[in-house]
Amino acid sequence: MTEPLNAIVNARLTGRDGLHSLTINNDRFTEITVQTSPVTAKANELDAGENLVTPAFIEPHIHLDAALTAGEPRWNQSGTLFEGIECWAERKALLSHEDVTNRATQTLKLFAAHGIQYVRTHVDVTDPSLTALKAMLDVREQTASFIDLQIVAFPQEGIWSFPNGRELMEEAIRLGADVVGGIPHFEFTRDYGADSVRWLMELAHKHDRLVDVHCDEIDDPESRFLEVLAAEALRLDYGSRVAASHTCAMGSYNDAYCSRLFRLLKKSNLRFLSMPTENLHLQGRFDSYPKRRGITRVPELLDAGLKVAFGQDSIRDPWYPMGNGNLLRTLDVGLHACHMLGMSRIERSLELITDNGAAALDLKEYGIAPGRPARCVVLQGQTPYEILLGQRPVLASVRDGKVLVQRAAAQPEADLILT
C-alpha cells in the first residue's frame, strides 16, 4: 500500500451527474463535492480519470477450501453437482493446513487484483478433523489487510445425513465460523432436509450468526426447501440475516406455485445469491431438450424488492474447472442468462456485485458516503454500459484510504490496429 490518500478526484458516481471529488481523512470518506470541471490531481490524490467509481466489489459466495483443485485426484467428467461432491470427498481426504492456506490465500490475492475486498467463503465441515475450517480461520487473519472474510460452516455432505453432522456444525461455530450453512436438497430424505433447515436456523439464532444455505441447487421442481427456509426466517424475524444461495429449482417451479411462494419471500425479506457461471455449467445435466440451465428467477426477485447478488461459487475446483476472479465476467454472463440486457437493468447492474452483496453479508458500513470507510474501485468506463462492454480490469482499488491495486488504463482496441 502507498501513503494514505487525501482525495480521489475526477470521479463519476452512480446516480450523480458530473464529476466529483471524494475527500478522505483517517481512512474514511469525509466529503463529496461537485467539480465544475476536471482538475489536476495533487500529491496524495488519486485521479479517477473521469471514470466511474463504485464501492469495492463483493464476492458473496465462494468455496476457498476447494479452490485450485480441479482435476485432483480426478476430473468431474459428467459435469454434475453430484460427481463434483464425490470428487471433492476424495480430495478432502488429502487436505492439510498448509495446502488449504496456500490455495485460499492465492485465490484471495487474485480477487483483490480484481477489486474485490469482501468475501464470503463456504468451508466444508463434514470432516471430523475440521482441517479446512481451522486453516481458513488462519487465512481470515492473515489476509485481513486486503480482504474482509466471512466464513460459513458448510455441511457439504449434510447435517442429518453425515455422521455427527450436528456436532461438527456446533464445533465449527464454537471455533469461530461467522455464518451457519446448510444443504437440504442433498440430505437423504425430504424430511431430513426440512429438519436440517429448522435446526440450522435455531443454531444461528442461538449464537447470533448469519445464515447462508445452499438451497434447492437442483432442477427438480419438487425441491422446495426455500419455502421452509423463508418460513423459519419469518418466524424468527431473521430474514435480513439469511441468504438463500442458488435456488436453481425456482427456475423449474410453475408460476402458480411461485405466486404463492413470492408472497412468503417478500414477507420474510431473505437475501438471494445466484451463481450464473457455475449453475449454467452444472444444471440441466439430466435433461435432453429442452435443457434447463438452472438459473433462479433473478429479475422477478429484484422486481419484488428483494436483494439479489451474483457470485462466482468456484475457482477451478471439482464443480467448475474455469474461473479467473473477475466479477465483471460473472455479471456479464448473469445478465445474458437472466434476460437482463434492457438498458434499465444494465444501468443498475453493478448493484449485483456491490450493494446487494453488502446486504447479503449484512455489512453495516459500506458504500461511498461521508463517514464510511474509504473503500472503492475505479472502473474503466463512465457508465455501467461502457464497463460491461469493455470488460476491462479495475484501474484502482482503494482500501481504507490507501491504494491497494493500481494499473494503467487499457488501450482501446481500435488503436491496436497497425495501418
Buried (B, 14 or more C-beta within 10 A) or exposed (E): EEEBBBBBBBBBBBEEEEBBBBBBBEBBBBEBEEBEEEBEBEEEBBBBBBBBBBBBBBBBBBBBBBBBBBEBEEEBEEBBBEBBBBBBBEBBEEBEBEBBBBBBBEBBEBBBBBBBBBBBBBBBBBBEEBBBBBBBBBBBEBBEEBBBBBBBBBBBBBBBBBEEBBEBBBBBBEBEBBBBBBBBBBBEEBEBBBBBBBBBBEBBBEEEBBBBBBBBBBBEBEBBBBBBBBBBBBEBEBBBBBBBBBBBBBBBBEEEEBEEBBEBBBEBBBBBBBBBBBBBBBBBBEEEEEEBBBBBBBBBBBEEEBBBBBBBBBBBBBBBBEBEBBBBBBBBBBBEBBEBEEEEBBBBBBBBBBBBBBBBBBBEEBBBEEEBBBBBBBBBBEBBEBBBEBBBBBBBBBBBBBBBBEBEEEEEEEEEEEE
